[in-house]
Amino acid sequence: MIYRIKEKFWAWGDDFSITDAAGNSRFYVDGKAFSWGDQLSFQDANGNELAFISQKLLSWKPTYQILIDGRVFAEVKKEWTWFNKQFTLDVPGPNDYTIDGSFWSHEFTFERSGRTVATISKKMWSWTDAYGVEIVDGEDEVAVLCACIVIDQVLHDESNRND
């Protein structure tokens, strides 16, 4: 499945839709204004909350939790590396996702158990402020899309600190 996510949608309380390749609204993200740290409700197209994204404020490296039914389902962490950025989507069990590539140009992949399970690319929508997320059938779409949202937020926060 291919999804389309708009870039630079982050501001106090911003809301936005994630669409499929045909432009149909598939998911909705409701940003919580005036909260301590970033907090976002990830919902289906009918407004049912599928996950809640919450920034961990007291951590050494940028870390966000993905909660499902009020319980931590996964964590997205920015890893420390010397030359490039890398993220991890830590899910229960031994099958964590490694997220690597060129984040500023929105060209990166999710790998799990040694195989690529999602590809993120701006090339498909290079004339717009959006990028595509192609997820292999059978992978957890909600976890991957939530991780993409977290990566956008971390990059946006870093950009604002450098301005």
C-alpha positions in Angstrom: 0.0 0.0 0.0 1.2 3.5 -0.8 0.3 6.5 1.4 0.9 10.2 1.0 2.0 12.4 3.9 2.5 16.1 3.7 5.7 17.7 5.1 6.0 20.6 7.4 2.5 20.3 8.9 3.8 20.8 12.4 2.5 23.8 14.4 0.5 24.2 17.5 -2.4 21.8 17.3 -2.2 21.1 13.6 -4.4 18.4 12.2 -4.0 16.6 8.8 -5.0 13.6 6.8 -2.9 10.8 5.4 -4.2 9.7 2.0 -3.7 6.7 -0.2 -2.1 7.0 -3.6 -5.4 7.9 -5.2 -6.0 10.8 -2.7 -8.6 9.1 -0.5 -8.3 10.0 3.2 -7.2 6.9 5.1 -5.9 8.3 8.4 -6.3 11.5 10.4 -3.8 13.0 12.8 -5.0 15.3 15.5 -2.3 17.4 17.1 -2.8 18.4 20.7 -2.2 22.1 21.2 -0.5 23.5 24.3 0.8 20.2 25.7 4.1 19.4 27.3 6.0 17.8 24.5 4.4 16.6 21.2 1.2 14.7 21.5 -0.8 13.4 18.5 -3.8 11.2 18.1 -3.5 8.9 15.1 -7.0 8.0 13.9 -8.7 6.1 11.2 -10.8 8.0 8.6 -13.9 7.8 10.8 -12.1 9.5 13.8 -11.5 6.3 15.8 -8.1 6.5 17.7 -5.8 3.8 16.6 -2.7 5.0 18.4 -1.5 8.0 20.4 2.0 9.4 19.9 3.6 11.0 22.9 7.1 12.6 23.2 9.2 11.4 26.2 10.5 14.6 27.7 13.3 13.4 30.0 15.4 11.2 27.6 18.9 11.6 26.3 17.9 11.3 22.7 14.7 12.1 21.0 12.2 9.4 22.0 8.5 9.0 21.3 6.1 6.4 22.5 3.3 4.9 20.4 0.5 3.9 22.7 -2.4 1.7 21.7 -5.3 1.4 24.1 -3.3 3.4 26.7 -0.4 1.0 26.7 3.0 1.5 25.2 3.1 -0.5 22.0 6.4 0.8 20.6 9.1 3.5 20.9 10.7 5.5 18.1 14.2 6.6 19.0 16.8 8.7 17.2 20.0 6.8 17.5 23.4 8.5 17.9 25.7 7.9 15.0 28.9 9.8 13.9 28.0 10.6 10.3 24.3 10.2 9.6 21.0 10.0 11.3 19.4 6.7 12.2 16.1 5.8 14.0 14.8 2.6 15.6 11.2 1.6 15.9 11.3 -0.6 19.0 8.4 -3.0 19.1 7.7 -5.9 21.5 9.9 -8.9 20.8 13.0 -9.3 18.7 11.6 -7.8 15.5 12.5 -4.1 15.8 12.7 -1.9 12.7 15.9 -0.1 11.7 15.2 3.1 9.8 18.0 4.4 7.7 18.7 6.7 4.7 18.6 10.3 3.8 16.0 11.8 6.1 16.2 15.4 5.0 15.5 14.4 1.4 12.8 11.9 2.6 14.5 8.9 1.0 14.8 6.2 3.6 13.8 2.6 4.4 12.4 0.5 7.3 14.2 -2.8 7.7 13.0 -5.7 9.8 14.7 -9.1 10.2 17.1 -8.2 7.4 14.5 -7.2 4.8 13.1 -3.9 3.6 9.5 -3.6 4.7 8.8 0.1 3.9 10.2 2.6 1.6 9.8 6.4 2.0 10.4 8.6 -1.0 9.7 12.1 -2.0 10.5 11.4 -5.7 6.9 10.3 -6.4 5.6 13.7 -5.3 8.7 15.9 -5.9 6.7 18.8 -7.1 4.7 19.0 -3.8 5.3 19.3 -0.1 4.5 15.6 0.3 6.2 12.2 0.3 5.2 8.6 -0.3 5.3 5.7 2.1 5.1 2.3 0.5 4.6 -0.5 3.0 4.9 -4.2 2.3 1.6 -6.2 2.7 1.4 -7.7 6.2 3.5 -5.1 8.0 2.0 -2.9 10.7 0.9 0.2 8.8 0.0 2.2 11.9 3.4 1.6 13.5 5.3 2.6 10.3 3.2 5.7 9.6 3.4 6.8 13.2 7.2 6.4 13.0 7.3 8.6 9.8 5.3 11.3 11.7 7.8 11.1 14.6 10.8 11.4 12.2 9.2 14.5 10.6 8.7 16.0 14.1 12.3 15.3 15.1 13.6 16.9 11.9 11.3 19.8 12.3 12.4 20.4 15.9 16.1 20.2 14.8 15.5 22.7 12.0 13.8 25.1 14.4 16.8 24.9 16.8 19.2 25.6 14.0 17.3 28.6 12.6 
